[in-house]
Amino acid sequence: MWEQSRAGSNPAPGTSPMETSLKSLIQAFHQGQVRALAKLITVVENGNRARETVLKEIFPKTGHAHRIGITGPPGAGKSTIVDHLALALTERGHRVAILAVDPTSPFTGGALLGDRHRMVRASQQGVFIRSLATRGSLGGLSEATPFVADLLDAFGFDVILIETVGVGQSELDIITASDTVVVVLVPESGDSIQAMKAGLMEIADIFVINKYDREGSQRFRNELESILGRMPQKNDWVIPILPMVAIRGEGIPDLAEQIKRHWQYLHDSGKFTEKRRQRILDEIERTAKDRLWRRIERQIGSFIEQQGLDQILQGKADPYTFVEELIRKVEEERDQR
């Protein structure tokens, strides 16, 4: 076990206790202390400027991990696959972490932890597992997922498995958060596969048909192959379709091998750099929006009280002029600093 932090508790002059605590955590993180990693994940999940402070410090160490998204409809067996896959990759010498995105508890606002409890083998073997709550996000992931993945990357994990909440046609955040997207389907998906064409069907780098011991599996595979054959090819990667019975571990070695092949393809083709560039652009956009919204949020309550909504309701003003005036006030506040 990593030794606990010996960082001092006396703050430097002009430094708040909170800043000192954060610096100590970051120092412990760089020393490889798992407890510090867990605490910084919580900081990053909670957002605000502390998140930016952490991400600034760890960013130079990011950009090395293979981020693998595991997605598909509810009940497809994603958690079981992640559980077995994490062990298979660990046995191949990889340092693996799992991000399991769970529904949000209506009582605590935290993750319900359903997926994490199903990953028995991985947890028993010491694989790092963290559950993240969606917290209202509709894209199959938590808003903080890419940032937490950066933390895991900087900590030294070379493979990060990201399991989404059961997703549908429009919930496709996983494509920007990961390098390789594994879409898990089951034979029962046959009736709805046409509806998924414009969604999950187009983001897969690897297809897995889980529960392949069920009736209709071969027919479903033929249908999937037919649909893929009619879809335009975006690159020269040929999407494999892998049969699997995850509960028995059947098909897991083949999946691990195809993931390795796709990782090599990304580097040979230069697409890994493209994906990382797009991920950085997304992070810039999210952070800029977050900062601007925090500025507006500080002003909007008092501004509404001063201006009043009654004038808008009475037709004496309109919401768009109201927004223009609000932004002007926020800019004036910035200029006065």
C-alpha positions as CSV (number, residue, x, y, z in Angstrom):
1,M,0.0,0.0,0.0
2,W,1.2,3.5,-0.8
3,E,2.5,5.3,2.3
4,Q,0.4,8.1,3.6
5,S,1.2,11.7,3.0
6,R,3.8,13.4,5.2
7,A,3.1,16.9,3.9
8,G,3.2,19.5,6.5
9,S,0.1,21.2,7.8
10,N,1.4,24.7,8.3
11,P,0.1,27.0,5.5
12,A,2.5,29.3,3.7
13,P,2.0,33.0,4.3
14,G,-1.0,34.4,2.3
15,T,-2.3,30.9,1.6
16,S,-5.8,29.8,2.7
17,P,-6.2,26.5,4.6
18,M,-8.3,25.2,1.6
19,E,-5.5,26.1,-0.8
20,T,-2.9,24.4,1.4
21,S,-5.0,21.3,1.7
22,L,-5.4,21.1,-2.1
23,K,-1.7,21.6,-2.6
24,S,-1.0,18.8,-0.1
25,L,-3.4,16.5,-1.9
26,I,-1.8,17.2,-5.3
27,Q,1.6,16.6,-3.8
28,A,0.4,13.3,-2.4
29,F,-1.2,12.5,-5.8
30,H,2.2,12.9,-7.6
31,Q,3.7,10.6,-5.0
32,G,1.3,7.9,-6.0
33,Q,-1.0,7.8,-3.1
34,V,-4.4,6.3,-4.0
35,R,-6.1,8.1,-1.1
36,A,-5.1,11.4,-2.6
37,L,-6.3,10.3,-6.0
38,A,-9.8,9.4,-4.6
39,K,-10.1,12.7,-2.8
40,L,-9.0,14.7,-5.9
41,I,-11.6,12.8,-8.0
42,T,-14.2,14.2,-5.5
43,V,-12.8,17.7,-5.9
44,V,-13.0,17.4,-9.7
45,E,-16.6,15.9,-9.6
46,N,-17.7,18.9,-7.5
47,G,-16.5,21.4,-10.1
48,N,-15.8,25.1,-9.3
49,R,-12.3,26.7,-9.5
50,A,-10.7,24.0,-7.3
51,R,-11.3,21.6,-10.2
52,E,-9.3,23.9,-12.6
53,T,-6.5,24.2,-10.1
54,V,-6.2,20.4,-9.9
55,L,-6.4,19.9,-13.7
56,K,-3.8,22.6,-14.4
57,E,-1.4,20.8,-12.1
58,I,-1.9,17.3,-13.5
59,F,-2.4,18.1,-17.2
60,P,1.3,17.7,-18.3
61,K,1.1,14.1,-17.3
62,T,-1.9,13.3,-19.3
63,G,-2.2,11.9,-22.9
64,H,-0.8,8.4,-22.5
65,A,-3.7,6.2,-21.3
66,H,-5.9,4.2,-23.6
67,R,-9.5,5.2,-22.8
68,I,-12.0,2.5,-23.7
69,G,-15.7,3.2,-23.7
70,I,-18.1,0.3,-23.0
71,T,-21.6,1.3,-24.0
72,G,-24.9,-0.3,-25.1
73,P,-28.5,-0.7,-24.0
74,P,-29.5,-1.6,-20.4
75,G,-29.2,-5.3,-19.6
76,A,-26.6,-6.0,-22.2
77,G,-24.1,-7.2,-19.6
78,K,-21.7,-4.2,-19.8
79,S,-20.6,-4.5,-16.1
80,T,-19.8,-8.2,-16.4
81,I,-17.7,-7.5,-19.5
82,V,-15.8,-4.7,-17.8
83,D,-15.2,-6.9,-14.8
84,H,-13.7,-9.7,-16.9
85,L,-11.9,-7.4,-19.3
86,A,-10.2,-5.5,-16.5
87,L,-8.7,-8.7,-15.2
88,A,-7.7,-9.9,-18.7
89,L,-5.9,-6.6,-19.4
90,T,-4.2,-6.6,-15.9
91,E,-2.9,-10.1,-16.7
92,R,-1.4,-8.7,-19.9
93,G,0.6,-6.2,-17.7
94,H,-1.6,-3.2,-17.9
95,R,-2.4,-0.9,-15.0
96,V,-6.2,-0.7,-15.3
97,A,-8.8,1.7,-13.8
98,I,-12.6,1.6,-14.2
99,L,-15.0,4.5,-14.3
100,A,-18.5,3.2,-13.8
101,V,-21.2,5.8,-14.5
102,D,-24.3,5.0,-12.5
103,P,-27.7,6.7,-12.3
104,T,-27.9,9.4,-9.6
105,S,-29.6,8.8,-6.3
106,P,-32.7,11.0,-5.9
107,F,-31.9,11.3,-2.2
108,T,-28.1,11.9,-2.0
109,G,-27.3,13.1,-5.5
110,G,-24.5,10.5,-5.6
111,A,-24.1,7.4,-7.7
112,L,-26.3,4.4,-6.9
113,L,-23.2,2.1,-7.2
114,G,-25.1,-0.7,-9.0
115,D,-22.4,-1.3,-11.6
116,R,-19.6,-1.2,-9.1
117,H,-21.2,-4.0,-7.0
118,R,-21.3,-6.2,-10.0
119,M,-17.6,-6.0,-10.7
120,V,-16.7,-8.5,-8.0
121,R,-13.6,-10.1,-9.7
122,A,-11.9,-6.8,-10.5
123,S,-12.5,-5.3,-7.1
124,Q,-11.1,-8.4,-5.4
125,Q,-7.9,-8.2,-7.5
126,G,-7.3,-4.5,-6.5
127,V,-8.4,-2.9,-9.8
128,F,-9.2,0.8,-9.1
129,I,-12.9,1.3,-9.5
130,R,-14.8,4.6,-9.1
131,S,-18.5,5.2,-9.6
132,L,-19.6,8.5,-11.0
133,A,-23.2,9.8,-10.8
134,T,-24.8,11.2,-14.0
135,R,-26.1,14.1,-12.0
136,G,-28.7,15.0,-14.7
137,S,-26.4,14.5,-17.7
138,L,-28.3,12.9,-20.6
139,G,-25.3,11.7,-22.6
140,G,-24.7,8.4,-20.8
141,L,-21.8,9.8,-18.8
142,S,-21.2,12.1,-15.9
143,E,-20.2,15.7,-16.9
144,A,-17.0,15.1,-14.9
145,T,-16.1,11.9,-16.6
146,P,-13.4,13.3,-19.0
147,F,-11.8,15.3,-16.2
148,V,-11.7,12.2,-13.9
149,A,-10.2,10.2,-16.7
150,D,-7.5,12.9,-17.0
151,L,-6.7,12.3,-13.3
152,L,-6.4,8.6,-13.8
153,D,-4.3,9.1,-16.8
154,A,-1.9,11.4,-14.9
155,F,-1.8,9.0,-12.0
156,G,-0.2,6.3,-14.2
157,F,-3.1,4.1,-15.3
158,D,-2.4,3.1,-18.9
159,V,-5.9,1.6,-19.5
160,I,-9.1,3.4,-18.4
161,L,-12.4,1.5,-18.9
162,I,-15.4,3.8,-19.0
163,E,-18.7,2.1,-18.6
164,T,-21.8,4.2,-19.5
165,V,-25.2,4.2,-18.1
166,G,-27.4,2.1,-20.4
167,V,-27.8,4.4,-23.4
168,G,-30.0,4.9,-26.4
169,Q,-29.8,6.5,-29.7
170,S,-28.9,10.1,-28.8
171,E,-26.7,9.5,-25.7
172,L,-23.3,9.5,-27.4
173,D,-20.9,11.4,-25.1
174,I,-18.7,8.3,-24.9
175,I,-17.4,8.9,-28.4
176,T,-15.6,12.1,-27.3
177,A,-14.5,10.7,-23.9
178,S,-12.8,7.6,-25.2
179,D,-10.3,6.4,-27.9
180,T,-12.0,3.1,-28.5
181,V,-15.7,2.5,-28.3
182,V,-17.0,-1.0,-27.6
183,V,-20.8,-1.3,-28.3
184,V,-22.4,-4.2,-26.5
185,L,-25.6,-5.7,-27.9
186,V,-27.6,-8.8,-27.2
187,P,-29.7,-11.0,-29.5
188,E,-32.9,-9.4,-28.2
189,S,-31.7,-6.1,-29.7
190,G,-32.7,-7.3,-33.2
191,D,-36.1,-5.6,-33.2
192,S,-34.6,-2.2,-32.3
193,I,-31.4,-2.4,-34.3
194,Q,-32.8,-0.2,-37.1
195,A,-33.7,2.5,-34.6
196,M,-30.1,2.5,-33.4
197,K,-28.5,3.0,-36.8
198,A,-28.2,6.8,-36.4
199,G,-26.8,6.5,-32.9
200,L,-24.9,3.6,-31.4
201,M,-24.4,1.9,-34.7
202,E,-22.2,4.8,-36.0
203,I,-19.9,5.2,-33.1
204,A,-18.7,1.6,-32.6
205,D,-15.1,0.6,-33.2
206,I,-15.9,-2.9,-31.9
207,F,-19.2,-4.7,-31.6
208,V,-19.8,-7.3,-29.0
209,I,-22.8,-9.6,-29.1
210,N,-23.1,-10.8,-25.5
211,K,-25.3,-13.7,-24.4
212,Y,-24.4,-15.4,-27.6
213,D,-25.7,-18.7,-26.2
214,R,-29.3,-17.5,-26.6
215,E,-31.6,-18.4,-29.5
216,G,-31.4,-16.1,-32.5
217,S,-27.8,-15.0,-31.9
218,Q,-26.5,-16.0,-35.4
219,R,-29.5,-14.4,-37.1
220,F,-28.9,-11.2,-35.2
221,R,-25.2,-11.2,-36.1
222,N,-26.1,-11.7,-39.8
223,E,-28.4,-8.7,-39.6
224,L,-25.8,-6.6,-37.9
225,E,-23.2,-7.5,-40.6
226,S,-25.7,-6.6,-43.3
227,I,-26.4,-3.2,-41.8
228,L,-22.7,-2.5,-41.3
229,G,-22.1,-3.5,-44.9
230,R,-24.6,-0.8,-46.1
231,M,-23.1,1.9,-43.9
232,P,-20.5,4.2,-45.4
233,Q,-16.9,3.5,-44.2
234,K,-15.4,6.5,-42.4
235,N,-11.9,5.0,-42.3
236,D,-9.9,1.9,-43.1
237,W,-10.6,0.2,-39.7
238,V,-12.8,-2.8,-40.3
239,I,-15.2,-3.1,-37.4
240,P,-15.1,-6.6,-35.8
241,I,-18.2,-8.3,-34.5
242,L,-17.3,-10.5,-31.5
243,P,-19.6,-13.2,-30.0
244,M,-19.4,-13.4,-26.3
245,V,-20.9,-15.1,-23.2
246,A,-19.4,-12.7,-20.6
247,I,-20.8,-14.5,-17.6
248,R,-18.5,-17.4,-18.4
249,G,-15.7,-15.3,-19.6
250,E,-16.1,-16.6,-23.2
251,G,-14.9,-14.1,-25.8
252,I,-13.0,-11.8,-23.4
253,P,-9.5,-12.7,-24.8
254,D,-10.7,-11.9,-28.3
255,L,-12.1,-8.5,-27.1
256,A,-8.8,-7.7,-25.4
257,E,-6.9,-8.6,-28.6
258,Q,-9.2,-6.4,-30.8
259,I,-8.8,-3.5,-28.4
260,K,-5.0,-3.9,-28.7
261,R,-5.3,-3.9,-32.5
262,H,-7.4,-0.8,-32.5
263,W,-5.0,1.0,-30.2
264,Q,-2.2,0.2,-32.6
265,Y,-4.4,1.4,-35.5
266,L,-5.0,4.7,-33.8
267,H,-1.3,5.4,-33.4
268,D,-0.3,4.1,-36.9
269,S,-3.0,6.2,-38.6
270,G,-2.5,9.4,-36.5
271,K,-6.1,9.3,-35.3
272,F,-5.0,9.1,-31.6
273,T,-3.6,12.6,-31.9
274,E,-6.8,13.7,-33.7
275,K,-8.9,12.3,-30.9
276,R,-6.8,14.0,-28.2
277,R,-6.9,17.3,-30.0
278,Q,-10.7,17.1,-30.1
279,R,-10.9,16.1,-26.4
280,I,-8.7,19.2,-25.5
281,L,-11.0,21.4,-27.6
282,D,-14.0,20.0,-25.8
283,E,-12.4,20.6,-22.4
284,I,-11.6,24.2,-23.3
285,E,-15.2,24.8,-24.4
286,R,-16.6,23.2,-21.2
287,T,-14.3,25.1,-19.0
288,A,-15.0,28.4,-20.7
289,K,-18.8,27.9,-20.5
290,D,-18.4,27.0,-16.8
291,R,-16.4,30.1,-16.0
292,L,-18.8,32.4,-17.9
293,W,-21.8,30.8,-16.2
294,R,-20.4,31.2,-12.8
295,R,-19.9,35.0,-13.4
296,I,-23.4,35.3,-14.7
297,E,-24.8,33.2,-11.8
298,R,-23.3,35.7,-9.3
299,Q,-25.2,38.5,-10.9
300,I,-28.4,37.1,-12.2
301,G,-30.4,37.0,-8.9
302,S,-29.8,40.6,-7.9
303,F,-30.1,41.7,-11.5
304,I,-33.6,40.1,-11.8
305,E,-34.7,41.8,-8.6
306,Q,-33.5,45.2,-9.8
307,Q,-34.9,44.9,-13.3
308,G,-38.0,42.8,-12.4
309,L,-39.6,40.2,-14.6
310,D,-43.0,42.0,-14.4
311,Q,-42.0,44.3,-17.3
312,I,-41.3,41.3,-19.5
313,L,-44.6,39.7,-18.5
314,Q,-46.4,43.0,-19.2
315,G,-44.7,43.3,-22.6
316,K,-42.7,46.4,-21.7
317,A,-39.4,44.5,-22.1
318,D,-38.2,41.3,-23.7
319,P,-35.9,38.5,-22.4
320,Y,-33.2,39.1,-25.1
321,T,-32.6,42.7,-24.1
322,F,-32.5,41.5,-20.5
323,V,-29.7,39.1,-21.4
324,E,-27.8,41.7,-23.2
325,E,-27.9,44.0,-20.2
326,L,-27.0,41.2,-17.9
327,I,-23.9,40.3,-19.9
328,R,-22.9,44.0,-20.1
329,K,-23.1,44.1,-16.3
330,V,-20.9,41.0,-16.0
331,E,-18.4,42.5,-18.4
332,E,-18.3,45.8,-16.3
333,E,-17.6,43.7,-13.2
334,R,-14.7,42.0,-15.0
335,D,-13.3,45.4,-16.2
336,Q,-13.4,46.8,-12.7
337,R,-11.1,44.1,-11.3
